[in-house]
Amino acid sequence: MKAVKRMVIVIFSFFLVSSWNLSYAQIEDEFGLEEEPQNETCMPEILQTIYDVQFAEMEEISDTDLRKWYSFGSEYFKNKNYEAALPYLWNVFLAGKYRADYAVRKIAESYFNLKYADSTLLACYRGLEKYPDQTTLHYFAGFLQDNLGRYRCAIPHYEALVTANPQEKNYLEKLAFLYLKDENDKAIEIQQQLVDLEPSNSEYNSRLADYINHFLGPGGALEAHMNAWKSNPDNIELALRAGKAAYDAGRYRDAMDPLSRAIAKDSKNVEAYEFRAMCCEGAENYSAAIADYKKIVDLEAENAKIMCAIATDYKHLHQFANAKYWVNRALQARPGYGLAYITMAEIYEAAVVYCQNSEKRGRKYDDGLV
């Protein structure tokens, strides 16, 4: 009866491990991982294996047995015969004495190489219970949890990896991104560590600016965007980001240098001209803004929005005839364009106020008609 009961336990344990392995044989990647909904459960529900049952049946185990098992398991492992290595390595780990920490690391790596995602996680969590500083186990657990879509479960493992390897850029990059997914502003701190490691890396600087922008708003990212651009001043995309960040922060003069550099590198960059023109407007340098807007019209002859912007700037210069000319050009390019009519109305309104002030008089009947 006792033997039958043991056999039931063995079969039951084997069924649990096998069925758990098969549950991940879906599609997605080489592990067959399919992203799972985010939840609070990170560890496998069942951590027992068939090897626990078999080990419990053993009688007295000598040091010679442990050394022999570890030698056999390691040899099979070295020759990539992972299935054969596992029973020996599990026995060494479960004994908890001779090289148990090395054994569980090889167990996890064996399952990983066999593409048994579930069993890899089981081995990792079993091992981390006894050896919480085992970086190999943290790596496998973090990698799999991340690829399963359980990014919160992956974070503690990458935190451990960064603590153990503070200059390993791959771990820092991954942890920063996981923090971003978790809406945790620690992403900024970790990304800053990357920038400190490679100050001239424009990608690191640009990402830092993006993280700052995400958590602190556009103005908070100005310095990071500027540093990113300065690390690679010929990069047009970085120059545009720096210019936009300065514009968003109301730092119009600071925006001029990167935007002008972008234009020097690409004289047909409409976006750079437009942002530089808007910065000129912010600084009330309307003539310079008009010059940039006209460059855009030279490149995009039917751009009615830019024509209206030119008209508005001429309005600010009190050159109302020129302003009306550009509104009419906008309507020719885009008949019925609502912005053009609004701009024309604003021109008439401004003209009335200008005439009243220049003639030092009050409002007249004709002014009301206008």
Residue pairs with C-beta under 8 A, 6 or more apart in sequence:
6 53
6 57
9 53
10 50
10 53
10 54
13 48
13 49
13 50
13 52
13 53
14 50
16 46
16 48
17 49
17 50
17 119
17 122
20 44
20 46
20 118
20 119
20 122
21 116
21 118
21 119
23 118
24 31
24 32
24 33
24 34
24 116
24 117
24 118
25 32
26 32
26 33
26 34
27 34
28 34
28 35
28 147
29 147
30 115
31 115
31 117
31 144
31 147
32 115
32 117
33 117
33 144
33 147
33 148
34 148
35 147
35 148
35 149
36 148
36 149
36 150
37 149
38 149
38 150
38 151
38 152
39 150
40 152
42 145
42 150
42 152
42 153
43 121
43 125
44 118
44 121
44 122
44 125
47 122
47 125
47 126
49 90
49 122
51 86
51 87
51 90
51 91
51 94
52 94
54 87
55 90
55 91
55 94
55 95
58 91
61 91
61 95
63 97
63 98
66 91
66 92
66 95
66 97
66 98
66 99
67 98
69 88
69 89
69 91
69 92
70 88
70 89
70 92
70 98
70 99
70 102
70 103
72 85
72 88
73 85
73 86
73 87
73 88
73 89
73 92
73 103
73 106
74 85
74 89
74 106
75 85
76 82
76 84
76 85
76 88
77 85
77 89
77 106
77 109
77 110
80 113
82 110
82 111
82 113
82 114
83 114
85 106
85 110
86 107
86 110
86 111
89 103
89 104
89 106
89 107
89 110
90 103
90 107
92 98
92 99
92 100
92 103
93 100
93 103
93 104
93 107
93 126
93 127
94 100
96 130
100 130
101 127
101 130
101 131
101 134
104 123
104 126
104 127
104 130
104 131
104 134
104 137
105 127
105 134
105 136
105 137
107 123
107 127
108 120
108 123
108 124
108 127
108 136
108 137
108 140
109 136
109 140
111 119
111 120
111 122
111 123
112 120
112 140
117 144
117 148
120 140
120 141
120 144
121 140
121 141
121 144
121 145
123 137
124 137
124 138
124 140
124 141
125 141
127 134
127 137
128 134
128 137
128 138
128 141
131 137
132 160
133 160
133 164
135 160
135 161
135 164
135 165
138 157
138 158
138 160
138 161
138 164
139 157
139 161
141 154
141 157
142 154
142 157
142 158
142 161
142 174
143 154
145 151
145 153
145 154
145 157
146 154
146 158
146 174
146 178
151 178
151 181
151 182
152 182
154 178
155 175
155 178
155 179
155 182
158 171
158 174
158 175
158 178
159 175
161 168
161 171
161 175
162 168
162 171
162 172
162 175
162 190
165 171
166 193
167 197
169 194
169 197
169 198
172 190
172 191
172 193
172 194
172 197
173 194
175 190
176 187
176 190
176 191
176 194
176 207
176 211
177 187
179 185
179 186
179 187
179 190
180 187
180 211
180 214
185 215
187 211
187 214
187 215
188 208
188 211
188 212
188 215
188 216
191 204
191 207
191 208
191 211
192 208
194 201
194 204
194 207
194 208
195 201
195 204
195 205
195 208
195 227
197 204
198 204
199 205
199 227
199 231
200 231
200 232
201 231
202 228
202 229
202 231
202 232
202 235
202 238
205 224
205 227
205 228
205 231
205 238
206 225
206 228
206 238
206 241
208 224
208 227
208 228
209 221
209 224
209 225
209 227
209 228
209 241
209 245
210 221
212 220
212 221
212 224
213 220
213 221
213 224
213 225
213 245
218 245
218 248
218 249
219 245
219 248
219 249
219 250
221 245
222 242
222 245
222 246
222 248
222 249
222 251
222 254
225 238
225 241
225 242
225 244
225 245
225 246
226 242
226 245
226 246
226 254
226 258
228 238
228 241
228 242
229 235
229 238
229 239
229 241
229 242
229 258
231 238
232 238
233 239
233 258
233 261
234 261
234 265
236 262
236 265
236 266
236 269
236 272
238 258
239 258
239 259
239 261
239 262
239 265
239 272
240 258
240 259
240 262
240 269
240 271
240 272
240 275
242 255
242 258
243 255
243 256
243 258
243 259
243 262
243 272
243 275
243 276
243 279
244 255
244 275
246 252
246 254
246 255
246 258
246 279
247 255
247 275
247 278
247 279
247 282
250 282
252 279
252 280
252 282
252 283
253 279
253 283
255 275
255 276
255 279
256 276
256 279
259 272
259 275
259 276
259 279
260 276
262 269
262 272
263 269
263 272
263 273
263 276
266 272
268 299
270 296
270 299
270 300
273 292
273 293
273 295
273 296
274 292
274 293
274 296
274 306
276 292
277 288
277 289
277 290
277 292
277 293
277 296
277 309
278 289
280 286
280 288
280 289
280 292
281 289
281 313
284 316
286 313
286 314
286 316
286 317
287 313
287 317
289 309
289 313
290 310
290 313
290 314
293 306
293 309
293 310
293 313
294 310
296 303
296 306
297 303
297 306
297 307
297 310
300 306
301 333
302 333
302 334
303 333
304 330
304 331
304 333
304 334
304 337
304 339
304 340
305 330
305 339
307 326
307 327
307 329
307 330
307 333
307 340
308 326
308 327
308 330
308 337
308 339
308 340
308 343
310 326
311 322
311 323
311 324
311 325
311 326
311 327
311 330
311 343
311 344
311 347
312 323
312 343
312 346
314 320
314 322
314 323
314 326
315 323
315 343
315 346
315 347
315 350
318 350
318 354
320 347
320 350
320 351
320 354
323 343
323 347
324 344
324 347
327 340
327 343
327 344
327 347
330 337
330 339
330 340
330 343
331 337
331 340
334 340
348 370
349 370
351 370
352 367
352 370
355 367
356 362
356 363
356 367
